[in-house]
Amino acid sequence: MGIERAEALRLLAAAPFGRIVFTHDALPAVRPVAHVIGADGAIIICTRPAAGLVPGLVLAYQVDDIDPVQWTGWSVLVIGAAHTVAADELTEEYARRLGPWDDPATGAVIGIEPTLVSGTRVIAEVAA
């Protein structure tokens, strides 16, 4: 069952972390990261700098909440261009809000524009 864009973004904003998906050395790379939603609607993450994370690069960001017992929940996928969050005061504020996932002194604060947003609800099968 699909999730509308506004609901998908609301679910994403309420989740504490997700997975950034990018290409590194011509191979797929996935890294768990914490996120916040910026004032402009961008998904803000703090992560270790990597050759695959450059401004303008199109990235995917995936977040989910699935109950492993009931097999119910949701999954949201956002695809969009990356940009560096440059303002020092914003970088410090976002790094503080993102918590201890990475060292703010060595981490890169990146914004992802939510250009393509899709979501799916996982619903338990009803026995007939």
C-alpha positions in Angstrom: 0.0 0.0 0.0 1.5 3.3 -1.1 2.0 6.4 1.1 1.4 9.9 -0.1 4.4 12.3 -0.2 3.3 14.5 2.8 2.7 11.5 5.0 6.0 9.9 3.9 7.9 13.0 4.9 6.0 13.2 8.2 7.0 9.6 9.0 10.6 10.3 8.0 10.8 13.4 10.2 9.6 11.4 13.2 12.1 8.6 12.7 15.5 8.9 14.6 17.7 7.5 11.9 17.9 6.1 8.4 20.3 4.9 5.7 22.2 7.0 3.2 22.7 5.2 -0.1 25.4 6.4 -2.5 28.1 5.1 -4.8 31.7 4.7 -3.6 34.5 3.4 -5.8 31.8 2.4 -8.4 30.1 0.2 -5.9 26.9 0.7 -3.9 27.5 2.0 -0.3 25.0 2.2 2.5 25.6 4.0 5.8 23.3 4.4 8.8 23.0 8.0 9.9 20.8 10.2 12.2 18.9 13.0 10.5 16.9 16.1 11.1 14.7 18.1 8.8 16.1 21.5 7.9 14.0 24.7 7.8 14.0 24.4 3.9 12.7 20.8 4.1 16.0 19.2 3.3 17.1 16.0 5.1 20.2 17.0 7.1 22.7 14.3 8.0 26.2 14.3 9.6 28.5 11.6 8.3 32.2 10.8 7.7 33.4 12.5 4.6 33.6 10.0 1.7 34.6 10.3 -1.9 31.1 9.3 -3.0 29.4 12.1 -1.0 30.0 15.3 -3.1 27.7 18.3 -3.6 25.2 17.8 -6.5 25.4 14.0 -6.3 22.1 12.3 -6.4 21.6 10.2 -3.2 18.9 7.9 -1.8 17.8 8.1 1.8 15.8 5.2 3.3 13.9 5.1 6.6 11.6 2.5 8.0 9.8 1.3 11.1 8.8 -2.4 10.7 7.7 -4.6 13.6 9.8 -7.8 13.3 7.0 -9.9 15.1 3.9 -8.6 13.4 5.6 -7.8 10.1 3.8 -4.5 9.9 5.1 -0.9 9.5 6.3 1.4 6.8 9.3 2.3 4.6 10.1 5.6 3.0 12.6 6.3 0.2 13.8 9.8 -0.7 16.0 10.5 -3.8 17.6 13.9 -4.3 20.7 16.0 -4.8 23.2 16.4 -2.0 24.5 19.8 -0.9 27.0 20.8 1.8 25.5 22.7 4.8 28.0 25.5 4.9 27.0 28.1 7.5 29.1 27.4 10.6 26.3 28.1 13.1 24.0 25.8 11.2 26.6 23.1 11.0 27.2 23.2 14.8 23.5 23.3 15.5 22.7 20.3 13.2 25.7 18.4 14.5 24.5 18.9 18.1 21.0 17.8 17.2 22.2 14.8 15.3 24.0 13.4 18.3 27.0 11.2 18.6 26.8 9.3 15.3 29.9 11.0 14.1 32.5 13.5 15.4 31.2 16.9 14.5 34.8 18.1 14.1 35.5 15.6 11.4 32.0 14.9 10.1 30.4 16.4 7.0 27.0 18.0 7.4 25.0 17.3 4.2 21.5 18.2 3.1 19.5 16.1 0.7 16.7 17.7 -1.3 13.6 15.5 -1.2 13.0 15.5 -4.9 11.4 12.0 -5.3 9.6 10.7 -2.3 7.9 7.3 -2.1 6.6 5.1 0.7 5.1 1.8 1.3 3.0 0.4 4.2 3.7 -3.2 5.3 0.4 -4.7 6.2 0.0 -8.2 7.7 -1.9 -10.7 5.5 -5.3 -11.5 6.8 -6.0 -15.3 6.9 -9.1 -16.3 4.9 
